[in-house]
Amino acid sequence: MATVKTGDEAVHLTPTERRLVTCPVSNAGRIVSHTELMDAMSSGDRNVSIGNLRSCISRLRNKIELDPALPAVIITHHRQGYSFSEKGEARWFPELGG
């Protein structure tokens, strides 16, 4: 299990959550497609559905967003994918790279 800091608080991420969040973090400001994210989640071990991706994004938002109902870190781009806020725009997790 990986840990990231959100301010003074340590947040534990599952291996799947870490793989998922590392992809948009390393591509901050760019929309990462659903396919790219599902590939990152699966790490080649299994097929991941769009439903699995959405569930994992929801769990991540509950862990790292100040207000998961109004996300500022993980941004949804309808029918395209997700992006991770640029460094100056929201919380940033340097330990994830990016």
RAKACOR-V889382 format. One record per backbone hydrogen bond with DSSP energy under -1.0 kcal/mol. NH is the residue of the N-H (numbers start at 1). CO is the residue of the C=O. Records with the same first field share a line. If there is no record, write none. Layout:
BEGIN
NH: CO + CO
END
This chain:
BEGIN
2: 13
4: 11
6: 9
9: 6
11: 4
13: 2
18: 14
19: 15
20: 16
21: 17
22: 18
23: 19
25: 21
26: 22
28: 25
29: 84
30: 27
32: 82
37: 33
38: 34
39: 35
40: 36
41: 37
42: 38
43: 39
45: 42
53: 49
54: 50
55: 51
56: 52
57: 53
58: 54
59: 55
60: 56
61: 57
62: 58
63: 59
64: 60
65: 61
70: 67
75: 83
77: 81
80: 77
81: 77
82: 32
83: 75
85: 73
89: 86
96: 93
97: 94
END
